[in-house]
Amino acid sequence: MADLQQEIEQLFHDYEAVWNSQQLVRLKEFWDDEDADPFYLAEEQDDWKFGWEAVERYWEPAPGKSALESIMMKYRDFRVKQIAPDVAMCACWVRHDMKLRGPMKATGGDARVMCVFRKKPAGWRFVAYCEGPMTPVLFMHKLYEMNVSPEFEEFNRKALEDKKTRGVT
């Protein structure tokens, strides 16, 4: 199992390197190109992309004319499970930071990822990929957590000690 974990993690590290190179047309190198019907869903998509035409059009909607100035992807926290000798799945997280062309500022976020792989002679290859954003309530809560003042943790600890000293629960 350790080999499978390492192989899938390496695939993701190589995959993110291609994302970060801005050569998105190369993403297909990590997919089972013999699979006639790949599944793909990025968190910002309204609906699934099924089949190569739709998936490749997502990666490069207008060849040679990208709306992206740049995108940076970082995958982490991998949990791999082998389903059959030649099939595996993985749950992990992806961090994306990107800047679209134009006056808007850069944006970023985290999404959950679930994908399925098939073992090929060249190694494990994607056959399905799905990003799942957090629910709006969870996302807003995380934004509030990120906005807590750095000094609050120490303040809160002292306040709790003071309450305990006074017998307040």
C-alpha positions as CSV (number, residue, x, y, z in Angstrom):
1,M,0.0,0.0,0.0
2,A,2.9,2.4,0.7
3,D,4.0,2.1,-2.9
4,L,0.5,2.9,-4.1
5,Q,0.4,5.9,-1.8
6,Q,3.8,7.2,-3.0
7,E,2.9,6.6,-6.7
8,I,-0.4,8.5,-6.5
9,E,1.3,11.4,-4.5
10,Q,4.0,11.6,-7.1
11,L,1.4,11.7,-9.9
12,F,-0.3,14.6,-8.1
13,H,3.0,16.5,-7.6
14,D,3.8,16.0,-11.3
15,Y,0.3,17.1,-12.2
16,E,0.5,20.3,-10.2
17,A,3.9,21.1,-11.8
18,V,2.1,21.1,-15.2
19,W,-0.7,23.3,-13.8
20,N,2.0,25.6,-12.4
21,S,3.9,25.7,-15.7
22,Q,0.8,27.2,-17.3
23,Q,1.0,24.5,-20.1
24,L,-2.6,23.2,-19.4
25,V,-2.7,21.3,-22.7
26,R,-0.2,18.9,-21.1
27,L,-2.6,17.8,-18.4
28,K,-3.9,15.0,-20.6
29,E,-0.5,13.3,-20.1
30,F,-1.7,12.3,-16.7
31,W,-5.0,10.8,-17.9
32,D,-5.8,7.4,-19.4
33,D,-6.1,8.5,-23.0
34,E,-7.5,5.1,-23.9
35,D,-10.6,5.8,-21.7
36,A,-13.2,7.2,-24.1
37,D,-15.3,8.9,-21.4
38,P,-13.3,10.7,-18.7
39,F,-15.2,12.6,-16.0
40,Y,-14.1,16.0,-14.8
41,L,-15.7,18.5,-12.4
42,A,-13.8,21.6,-11.1
43,E,-15.4,23.4,-8.2
44,E,-16.2,26.5,-10.3
45,Q,-18.0,24.5,-13.0
46,D,-21.7,24.4,-13.3
47,D,-21.8,20.9,-14.5
48,W,-19.7,17.8,-15.2
49,K,-17.4,17.5,-18.3
50,F,-17.8,14.1,-19.9
51,G,-15.5,12.9,-22.7
52,W,-12.3,14.2,-24.1
53,E,-13.8,17.0,-26.2
54,A,-15.4,18.6,-23.1
55,V,-12.5,18.0,-20.7
56,E,-9.9,19.4,-23.1
57,R,-12.1,22.4,-23.9
58,Y,-12.2,23.1,-20.1
59,W,-8.4,23.0,-19.9
60,E,-8.0,25.2,-22.9
61,P,-11.3,26.9,-23.9
62,A,-9.8,29.0,-26.6
63,P,-6.4,27.6,-27.7
64,G,-3.7,30.3,-27.6
65,K,-6.0,32.8,-25.9
66,S,-6.1,32.1,-22.1
67,A,-8.3,34.2,-19.8
68,L,-5.8,33.3,-17.0
69,E,-2.7,35.4,-16.3
70,S,-1.6,32.5,-14.1
71,I,-2.8,29.7,-11.9
72,M,-1.0,28.0,-9.0
73,M,-2.2,24.6,-7.8
74,K,-1.0,22.7,-4.7
75,Y,-2.4,19.2,-3.8
76,R,-2.1,17.9,-0.2
77,D,-3.4,15.5,2.4
78,F,-3.7,12.4,0.3
79,R,-5.8,9.4,1.3
80,V,-5.4,6.5,-1.3
81,K,-7.5,3.4,-1.6
82,Q,-7.0,0.5,-4.0
83,I,-10.3,-0.8,-5.3
84,A,-9.0,-3.4,-7.8
85,P,-5.6,-4.4,-9.0
86,D,-5.7,-1.8,-11.7
87,V,-8.1,0.7,-10.1
88,A,-7.5,3.1,-7.2
89,M,-9.2,6.2,-5.8
90,C,-7.8,9.2,-3.8
91,A,-9.3,11.8,-1.6
92,C,-7.2,14.9,-1.0
93,W,-7.2,18.7,-1.0
94,V,-6.2,21.2,-3.6
95,R,-5.2,24.9,-3.1
96,H,-5.6,27.1,-6.1
97,D,-4.5,30.7,-6.5
98,M,-5.1,32.4,-9.8
99,K,-5.2,35.8,-11.5
100,L,-7.6,36.3,-14.4
101,R,-6.6,38.9,-17.1
102,G,-8.0,42.3,-16.4
103,P,-8.5,44.6,-13.4
104,M,-9.7,42.0,-10.9
105,K,-7.4,41.0,-8.1
106,A,-6.0,37.5,-7.7
107,T,-8.3,34.9,-5.9
108,G,-7.6,31.7,-4.2
109,G,-9.3,28.9,-2.3
110,D,-9.2,25.3,-1.1
111,A,-11.4,22.4,-2.4
112,R,-11.8,18.8,-1.6
113,V,-10.8,16.4,-4.4
114,M,-12.0,12.8,-5.2
115,C,-10.6,11.0,-8.2
116,V,-10.3,7.6,-9.7
117,F,-7.2,6.1,-11.4
118,R,-6.4,3.2,-13.7
119,K,-3.1,1.5,-13.7
120,K,-1.4,1.6,-17.1
121,P,2.0,0.4,-18.3
122,A,3.3,4.0,-17.8
123,G,1.8,4.2,-14.3
124,W,-1.4,5.4,-12.6
125,R,-3.6,7.7,-14.8
126,F,-6.7,9.7,-14.0
127,V,-10.1,8.5,-15.3
128,A,-12.3,10.7,-13.1
129,Y,-11.7,13.9,-11.2
130,C,-14.0,15.9,-9.0
131,E,-13.5,19.0,-6.8
132,G,-16.0,19.8,-4.1
133,P,-16.1,23.2,-2.6
134,M,-17.1,23.8,1.0
135,T,-20.8,24.7,1.7
136,P,-21.3,28.5,1.9
137,V,-21.8,28.3,5.7
138,L,-18.6,26.3,6.3
139,F,-16.7,28.6,3.9
140,M,-17.9,31.8,5.7
141,H,-17.0,30.2,9.0
142,K,-13.5,29.5,7.8
143,L,-13.2,33.2,6.6
144,Y,-14.2,34.4,10.0
145,E,-11.6,32.0,11.6
146,M,-8.9,33.4,9.4
147,N,-9.9,36.9,10.5
148,V,-9.3,36.4,14.2
149,S,-6.7,38.8,15.6
150,P,-3.4,37.2,16.4
151,E,-3.5,38.3,20.0
152,F,-6.9,36.8,20.6
153,E,-5.7,33.3,21.5
154,E,-3.6,34.6,24.5
155,F,-6.5,37.0,25.5
156,N,-9.0,34.1,25.4
157,R,-6.6,31.8,27.5
158,K,-6.3,34.6,30.2
159,A,-10.1,35.2,30.2
160,L,-10.8,31.5,30.8
161,E,-8.2,31.4,33.6
162,D,-9.8,34.4,35.2
163,K,-13.3,32.9,35.0
164,K,-12.0,29.6,36.5
165,T,-10.4,31.6,39.4
166,R,-13.8,33.3,40.0
167,G,-15.7,30.0,39.8
168,V,-17.5,31.0,36.6
169,T,-18.2,28.4,34.0
